[in-house]
Amino acid sequence: MKFFKARVLLWPLLLIAVLVVSGMGAAFVFGGLNALALSSLFTSTSNERDSQVIQSVTRVQEVALLSLHIEGVDRHESNGAIFGVAIPASEKTTLIQYKLDAKLGIDGSQVKIEPTGPDSFRVTIPEFIGIGFDDPVFEDPLEDNNALSWLAAPAVQTRMINNILSDENKQKYTTQNAAALKEQVEVFYSGIIACVDPEITIDFEFAG
């Protein structure tokens, strides 16, 4: 009789335990559903990064002697053709206006300074080079089209820009300014040697 009473008293406890476990399970399921529902309401953003690693470092001794500010217009012309014969009124002209600073100078590691007497030196200067371009600015291309210009191949802007920044143009600028470069290099190295001994006589010899 006492054992039966003890079993009757266990039912409320078992019922409470079942309810608690059921409630926890429902909360878990409901919470998971809510997480899924909430995640669908938001979108994620991503950023792309370009990671670079410097593999080697090369020491250069380029000496900039002149800086030229250049402004110009590069012109590209094309036309349509059939079997190699140009089609009338198919000409297309593309213009790109640009401005940049061209740096001209020498490779300082190739300069030779040799004594020619007790108080005299000969400075041998290598060929002048185009070191590079600073602050290039390119305007949007302009096109002049004729009636049938759609038959002509379009200009490639990157190719036009590469032509403006080409080694051929660097060489052209050094050739055009050879006299100014010689004058500047003499001033540059004379000033350096004069700081050591202002009485030294200097003779310059230029390559080419």
Buried (B, 14 or more C-beta within 10 A) or exposed (E): EEEEEEEEEEEEEEEEEEEEEEEEEEEEEEEEEEEEEEEEEEEEEEEEEEEEEEEEEEEEEBBBBBEBEBEEEBEBEBBBEEEEEEBEEBBBBBBBBBEBEBBBBBBBEEBEEEEEEEEEBBBBBBEBBBBBBEEBEBEEBEEEBBEBBEBBEEBEBEEBBEEBBEEEBBBEBBEEBBEBBBEBBBEBBBEEBEEEEEEBEBEBEBEE
